[in-house]
């Protein structure tokens, strides 16, 4: 089978930053974006922002906001206003949310499903692999040299794709170039997603990962399990990795790197999504930008688990455990968005923690600029990325050919 290049423009239609629509809506949030908050509701929303962003336990105040929203939709405006007024009084002397408790690093082994070809890259092997994460069957790809050097151990790059529609076939040649430089690249499709964006039958079956999209929670385990399987390959250097991610995948990759501790050696992030989930959440409360489409579904659980889940997903609140240097890119063409504001929050926290990072706003780059691999913004970022990886996670250098021995030993 061959990976056939599709139109990049068509692929971009799938890679919107605000994917992940949910299945349910919490009562009281129906069509919230079409309503204007009353003075009392707006005051509560404004007052909750600071402690909410700081990771404080705002359960009582947020519950009153939800209760007020429900009463408002039930045509009980006076009772709703009373709830919002009460909520504002419950924001004093708040304790922080508890530290996140992580599960153990999941173990896994690959089962090879198929081998595909990338046009123009006969020196690169592309394998479709499957592995288990708990009871879930997941799929992804491994790109490696077609003929690994004898005894060589290649550094491993985890590629985390954008949006939630599988791996972009049109990006495989970009990954193949990393293999030519001296890396092995792995890419999970991640739970609830098809293997490829333009999915096609492989051995008579269109592959789709088990589970459902979890917005930077279960996807972390997908990545960790794939890393554990990749480290068992005979040509891969074990117990270390770098990350390259875009949008949704960059958020996944950043949290994965935090979980990876000293095993994570470098992270390259392109326009990461949900870096500060509290900001995305709060934006929806105040009827701001709709950059988290499944927010209503996420809210359809008790308030306290929501807050704990936001902290677990937060790149910013996991910054303290990050050990790898970071290279952060952001398209400059849509400056002022929640993506930029979240990255301002993130870089401020990295500076406070004295972490190593670079942050580059790419002129004329939109959210998906890296996918247009031959565009000026993408080429500029690639140049910076190559220098960063060469410094912090260099590729395996090609060995010069060994002289042939003659029969007399000369």
PEFENDA-V655164 format. One record per residue. N is the residue number from 1. RES is the residue in one letter. PHI is phi as a letter, one per 20 degrees, with the letter a starting at -180 (* if undefined). PSI is psi as a letter, one per 20 degrees, with the letter a starting at -180 (none if undefined). D_LAST is the distance of its C-alpha to the last C-alpha in Angstrom with 1 decimal. Layout:
n = [N	N]
res = [RES	RES]
phi = [PHI	PHI]
psi = [PSI	PSI]
d_last = [D_LAST	D_LAST]
//
This chain:
n = [1	2	3	4	5	6	7	8	9	10	11	12	13	14	15	16	17	18	19	20	21	22	23	24	25	26	27	28	29	30	31	32	33	34	35	36	37	38	39	40	41	42	43	44	45	46	47	48	49	50	51	52	53	54	55	56	57	58	59	60	61	62	63	64	65	66	67	68	69	70	71	72	73	74	75	76	77	78	79	80	81	82	83	84	85	86	87	88	89	90	91	92	93	94	95	96	97	98	99	100	101	102	103	104	105	106	107	108	109	110	111	112	113	114	115	116	117	118	119	120	121	122	123	124	125	126	127	128	129	130	131	132	133	134	135	136	137	138	139	140	141	142	143	144	145	146	147	148	149	150	151	152	153	154	155	156	157	158	159	160	161	162	163	164	165	166	167	168	169	170	171	172	173	174	175	176	177	178	179	180	181	182	183	184	185	186	187	188	189	190	191	192	193	194	195	196	197	198	199	200	201	202	203	204	205	206	207	208	209	210	211	212	213	214	215	216	217	218	219	220	221	222	223	224	225	226	227	228	229	230	231	232	233	234	235	236	237	238	239	240	241	242	243	244	245	246	247	248	249	250	251	252	253	254	255	256	257	258	259	260	261	262	263	264	265	266	267	268	269	270	271	272	273	274	275	276	277	278	279	280	281	282	283	284	285	286	287	288	289	290	291	292	293	294	295	296	297	298	299	300	301	302	303	304	305	306	307	308	309	310	311	312	313	314	315	316	317	318	319	320	321	322	323	324	325	326	327	328	329	330	331	332	333	334	335	336	337	338	339	340	341	342	343	344	345	346	347	348	349	350	351	352	353	354	355	356	357	358	359	360	361	362	363	364	365	366	367	368	369	370	371	372	373	374	375	376	377	378	379	380	381	382	383	384	385	386	387	388	389	390	391	392	393	394	395	396	397	398	399	400	401	402	403	404	405	406	407	408	409	410]
res = [X	X	X	X	X	X	X	X	X	X	X	X	X	X	X	X	X	X	X	X	X	X	X	X	X	X	X	X	X	X	X	X	X	X	X	X	X	X	X	X	X	X	X	X	X	X	X	X	X	X	X	X	X	X	X	X	X	X	X	X	X	X	X	X	X	X	X	X	X	X	X	X	X	X	X	X	X	X	X	X	X	X	X	X	X	X	X	X	X	X	X	X	X	X	X	X	X	X	X	X	X	X	X	X	X	X	X	X	X	X	X	X	X	X	X	X	X	X	X	X	X	X	X	X	X	X	X	X	X	X	X	X	X	X	X	X	X	X	X	X	X	X	X	X	X	X	X	X	X	X	X	X	X	X	X	X	X	X	X	X	X	X	X	X	X	X	X	X	X	X	X	X	X	X	X	X	X	X	X	X	X	X	X	X	X	X	X	X	X	X	X	X	X	X	X	X	X	X	X	X	X	X	X	X	X	X	X	X	X	X	X	X	X	X	X	X	X	X	X	X	X	X	X	X	X	X	X	X	X	X	X	X	X	X	X	X	X	X	X	X	X	X	X	X	X	X	X	X	X	X	X	X	X	X	X	X	X	X	X	X	X	X	X	X	X	X	X	X	X	X	X	X	X	X	X	X	X	X	X	X	X	X	X	X	X	X	X	X	X	X	X	X	X	X	X	X	X	X	X	X	X	X	X	X	X	X	X	X	X	X	X	X	X	X	X	X	X	X	X	X	X	X	X	X	X	X	X	X	X	X	X	X	X	X	X	X	X	X	X	X	X	X	X	X	X	X	X	X	X	X	X	X	X	X	X	X	X	X	X	X	X	X	X	X	X	X	X	X	X	X	X	X	X	X	X	X	X	X	X	X	X	X	X	X	X	X	X	X	X	X	X	X	X	X	X	X	X	X	X	X	X	X	X	X	X	X	X	X	X	X]
phi = [*	c	e	e	f	d	f	g	f	f	f	f	f	e	e	f	f	d	f	m	f	e	d	c	c	f	g	o	d	f	l	f	f	e	d	d	f	f	g	f	f	f	f	f	f	f	f	f	g	f	f	f	f	e	m	e	e	e	g	f	f	f	f	f	f	f	f	f	f	f	f	f	f	e	m	c	f	f	f	f	f	f	f	f	f	f	g	f	f	d	d	d	l	e	f	f	f	f	f	f	d	e	f	f	f	f	e	b	c	f	d	f	e	a	d	d	d	d	g	n	c	f	e	d	e	d	d	e	c	c	b	d	c	m	e	e	e	d	c	a	c	c	d	b	g	f	c	g	f	g	m	f	c	e	f	d	d	e	d	d	f	e	l	b	c	n	f	f	g	f	e	f	f	f	f	f	f	f	f	f	f	p	c	d	d	d	b	f	f	m	g	m	d	f	f	d	f	e	f	b	f	d	l	n	c	e	e	c	f	f	n	c	f	d	l	m	c	g	f	f	f	g	f	f	f	f	f	f	f	f	f	e	f	f	d	d	f	e	m	b	a	d	c	c	b	c	l	g	f	f	f	g	f	f	f	f	f	f	f	f	l	f	f	e	d	a	c	d	c	d	l	f	e	m	g	c	f	f	f	f	f	f	g	f	g	e	m	e	g	e	d	b	f	e	g	f	f	f	f	e	b	g	f	f	g	g	f	f	f	f	f	f	e	f	f	f	f	d	f	f	e	f	d	e	f	c	c	d	d	b	f	e	f	c	g	o	f	f	f	f	f	f	f	f	g	f	f	f	f	f	f	f	e	m	e	e	b	c	c	c	e	e	g	m	e	e	f	d	f	f	f	e	f	d	f	f	f	f	f	f	f	f	f	f	f	f	f	f	f	g	e	d	b	f	f	f	f	f	e	f	f	e	f	f	e	e	f	e	n	e]
psi = [q	q	o	p	p	r	p	h	g	g	h	h	h	h	l	q	i	l	a	l	p	r	h	r	p	p	p	i	j	p	k	h	i	j	q	p	q	r	g	g	g	h	h	g	g	g	h	i	g	g	h	g	h	j	k	q	n	k	g	g	g	h	g	h	g	g	g	h	g	g	h	g	i	j	l	m	h	g	h	g	h	h	g	h	g	g	h	h	i	k	k	q	l	p	q	q	q	q	q	p	o	q	r	q	p	q	q	r	q	q	p	p	g	r	p	r	q	o	p	j	m	i	j	p	p	o	p	p	q	q	r	p	o	c	j	p	o	r	q	a	q	p	p	r	p	h	n	q	q	p	j	q	o	q	q	p	p	o	p	o	r	r	b	l	k	r	p	o	h	i	i	h	h	g	h	h	h	h	g	h	h	k	r	p	p	q	o	q	h	q	q	j	q	r	g	q	g	m	q	q	p	o	l	j	p	o	p	p	q	r	a	q	p	j	m	k	f	h	h	g	h	g	g	g	g	h	g	h	g	h	i	i	p	i	j	p	p	q	k	q	r	r	p	p	q	p	c	g	h	h	g	g	h	g	h	g	h	g	h	i	c	i	h	p	h	q	p	o	p	o	l	p	q	k	h	n	h	h	g	g	g	h	g	h	g	j	k	b	q	n	j	n	h	j	g	h	g	h	i	l	r	q	g	g	h	g	g	g	h	g	g	h	i	p	g	g	i	j	h	h	j	p	i	q	q	p	o	p	q	p	p	i	i	k	q	i	r	h	g	g	h	h	h	g	g	g	h	g	h	g	g	h	i	l	q	p	q	q	p	p	o	o	p	j	p	a	h	k	h	h	h	n	h	j	r	g	g	g	h	g	h	h	g	g	g	g	h	g	g	h	g	h	m	q	r	p	q	p	p	q	p	p	q	p	p	r	h	j	j	none]
d_last = [45.5	45.1	46.3	48.6	49.4	53.1	55.2	54.6	58.3	59.3	57.0	58.5	61.9	60.7	59.3	62.5	62.5	65.6	64.7	65.3	68.9	70.5	72.8	75.8	78.0	79.7	83.5	84.6	81.5	82.5	82.1	82.0	80.5	83.7	85.9	86.8	86.9	90.3	90.8	90.5	87.3	85.7	86.6	84.9	81.8	81.6	82.3	79.7	76.8	75.9	75.9	74.3	71.4	71.1	70.6	74.1	75.9	78.2	79.1	82.9	83.1	80.8	82.8	85.9	84.3	83.4	86.9	88.5	86.4	87.7	91.3	91.0	90.0	92.8	95.3	96.0	95.3	97.4	95.7	92.3	93.2	94.3	90.9	89.0	91.3	90.8	87.0	86.9	88.6	85.8	83.1	83.8	81.9	79.3	76.6	72.9	71.4	69.4	65.7	63.7	62.6	59.3	58.3	55.0	51.8	51.7	48.8	47.6	44.9	44.0	44.9	43.2	46.0	44.2	41.4	42.5	40.9	41.3	41.6	38.7	36.6	34.5	31.8	34.5	35.8	39.5	41.0	44.6	45.1	48.1	48.9	52.1	53.9	56.6	58.3	57.2	54.7	52.7	50.2	47.6	44.3	40.7	38.4	34.7	31.4	31.1	27.5	27.3	23.9	22.5	24.5	26.2	29.8	31.8	35.0	38.1	40.9	44.3	46.1	49.9	51.7	55.1	58.5	59.0	58.1	54.5	51.2	51.3	49.2	49.2	47.4	44.3	42.3	43.0	41.6	38.6	37.7	37.5	35.0	32.9	33.0	31.6	34.5	36.0	39.7	42.5	46.0	49.0	51.9	54.2	57.2	59.9	57.9	56.4	52.6	52.6	55.4	55.5	55.3	54.4	54.1	50.9	51.0	54.7	55.6	56.0	54.5	56.6	56.1	58.8	61.2	62.8	62.0	62.7	62.2	59.6	60.2	58.8	56.1	54.6	54.1	52.5	49.9	49.3	49.0	46.4	44.4	44.4	43.2	40.5	39.1	38.4	36.0	32.4	31.1	34.0	34.3	37.4	40.6	40.4	41.4	42.8	45.8	46.7	50.2	53.0	56.7	57.6	54.0	53.6	56.5	54.8	51.5	53.2	55.0	51.9	50.1	53.0	52.8	49.1	49.6	46.4	44.3	45.3	43.1	44.6	47.3	47.9	51.5	53.0	56.9	57.2	60.3	62.6	61.1	64.7	66.4	69.6	69.9	69.4	72.0	74.4	74.1	75.4	78.2	79.5	79.1	76.2	73.1	72.2	68.5	68.6	70.0	70.1	71.9	75.1	73.3	71.6	75.0	76.4	75.7	77.4	77.1	75.4	72.4	72.1	71.8	69.3	67.2	67.3	65.9	63.1	62.1	62.5	59.3	61.4	62.7	59.2	57.8	58.2	55.6	53.0	50.0	47.7	47.9	49.8	49.6	52.9	53.7	57.1	58.4	60.8	62.8	64.9	65.4	68.2	67.5	67.3	63.5	63.7	66.4	64.4	61.3	63.6	64.7	61.1	59.8	62.9	62.0	58.3	59.5	62.0	59.3	56.9	54.2	51.3	51.9	52.0	54.7	54.6	57.4	55.9	58.2	59.7	57.9	59.9	59.3	56.7	55.0	51.5	51.8	52.1	48.5	48.5	51.8	52.0	53.0	50.1	47.5	48.9	48.7	45.2	44.1	45.7	44.3	40.7	41.1	42.9	40.2	37.4	39.3	40.5	38.3	35.1	33.0	29.6	27.2	24.7	21.2	18.7	16.3	13.1	9.8	8.9	6.1	5.6	7.5	5.7	3.9	0.0]
//
